[in-house]
Amino acid sequence: MKGSPGLALQDFKLRYNPALDGLRGVAIVLVLLSHAHVPMFEGAFLGVDLFFVLSGFLITSLLLQEFQSNDRLDYWRFYRRRFFRLMPALLLFLAAYVLIAPLLWPDLDDVHQDALVSALYLADYGIAFFDSPETLLHMWSLSVEEHFYLVWPPLLVLLLRKVQPGQLWRPVLLLWLLSTLWRLFWVGQDQHFYEIFFRFDTRASGLLAGSLLAALVIEKPVWIQALQKRMPHVMWLPLAIPLLMRLEWDNQAVMVWGLTVVECAALVLLVAVQQQRGLVYEMLRAPLLVQLGRLSYGVYLWHYPVVRYLRAEYSWPVVVVAGLAISIALSALSFYTIERWALRWRDRPKRAPDERRVPATAG
């Protein structure tokens, strides 16, 4: 293995862990419960932060794995893979929305604008400051993640070039703390809840928390190994998540400490399943949760307009059951058609620079 300037020389390879798909399944259920307005689950919108922490962990792990092997990042390859993973399903969803939304909501006059803002990944700041897209409110989190994908790889390389081997976790920890303090600053400025909630700059802390864990997993500082031995004592923290479900929208306690508690709880869960054994791992690798997690991106795309339509006519139990079933069906249709095709393009092997096409000859 080549020596990487900012990484301790330890072999690292990110392997598939079904419990991570199970955690995605839990997150998407929480988000759907929130949008279905289920009683006692007003704070279930915090399920999005489970996605953020997990995404930060996985993306940073992959980037560090590549940098560890090659002493560099192939930015084009990274963005190309992100494009084929995310954009085809998004464009299919938005095309269906543009065609069907006017039939379901004849009074809508901003359908095309909402679709355009969503496709350009501007929904986070669009919603925070311009109330657009109003009918595709859930697009904000995809925009937050996309902005992270744009900013984080070059910033990560810069940090790797500057820090001592095995010390990457220090500046990433600092960034996590600073991002949390930045959110608190705007709370102190009495900015509206929704203006803080939806923006990338005030919601990057979850993604950075996951990135911090990725750095700790690969660098393994002495103190983190000691902490791992005391994991049973911190496994109580994830039990705080159900208590947070009572936090209502527009409650600034979410911004002050609620998001941080969820981020820390998500980190504990991710650490708990790294060895792929134990009670938490077995719970999260339940087949139904894993399957739901594999379809979670599509379910997230489709669920909001489905739930929004159903909740205008039906009680919340019907909205939850029917909304989840319809969203899964549409997600599966998307996954086994256009997404499968896109993934084949994404995973095509890269042609060697000196490879030449040899013309076919007869005989």
BELQUIBEL-V303433 format. One record per backbone hydrogen bond with DSSP energy under -0.5 kcal/mol. NH is the residue of the N-H (numbers start at 0). CO is the residue of the C=O. Records with the same first field share a line. If there is no record, write none. Layout:
NH->CO ; CO
This chain:
6->3
9->7
14->12
19->16
20->16
21->17
22->18
23->19
24->20
25->21
26->22
27->23
28->24
29->25
30->26
31->27
32->28
33->29
34->30
35->31
36->33
37->32
40->37
42->244
43->40
44->41
45->42
46->43
47->44
48->45
49->45 ; 46
50->46
51->47
52->48
53->49
54->50
55->51
56->52
57->53
58->54
59->55
60->56
61->57
62->58
63->59
64->60
65->61
66->62
67->63
68->64
69->65
70->66
74->72
77->73
78->74
79->75
80->76
81->77
82->78
83->79
84->80
85->81
86->82
87->82
89->85
90->86
91->87
92->88
93->89
94->90
95->91
96->92
97->93
98->94
99->95
100->96
102->99
103->99
104->100
107->104
113->109
114->110
115->111
116->112
117->113
118->114
119->115
120->117
121->116
125->121
126->122
127->123
128->124
129->125
130->126
131->125
138->135
139->136
140->137
141->137
142->138
143->139
144->140
145->141
146->142
147->143
148->144
149->145
150->146
151->147
152->148
154->150
155->151
156->152
157->153
158->154
159->155
160->156
161->157
162->158
166->163
167->5
169->166
170->166
171->167
172->168
173->169
174->170
175->171
176->172
177->173
178->174
179->175
180->176
181->177
182->178
183->179
184->180
185->181
186->182
187->183
188->184
189->186
190->185
195->191 ; 192
196->192
197->193
198->195
202->198 ; 199
203->199
205->202
207->203
208->204
209->205
210->206
211->207
212->208
213->209
214->210
215->211
216->212
217->213
218->214
219->215
223->220
224->220
225->221
226->222
227->223
228->224
229->226
230->227
232->229
233->229 ; 230
234->230
236->233
238->235
239->236
240->237
242->238
243->239
244->240 ; 241
245->242
246->243
250->247
251->249
253->250
255->251
256->252
257->252
258->253
260->256
261->257
262->258
263->259
264->260
265->261
266->262
267->263
268->264
269->265
270->266
271->267
272->268
273->269 ; 270
275->272
281->277
282->278
283->279
284->280
285->282
289->285
290->286
291->287
292->288
293->289
294->290
295->292
298->294
299->295
300->296
301->297
302->298
303->299
305->301
306->302
307->303
308->304
309->305
310->306
311->307 ; 308
312->309
313->309
318->314
319->315
320->316
321->317
322->317 ; 318
323->319
324->320
325->321
326->322
327->323
328->324
329->325
330->326
331->327
332->328
333->329
334->330
335->331
336->333
338->333
339->334
340->336
341->337
342->338
343->339
344->340
345->341
346->342
347->344
354->351
358->356
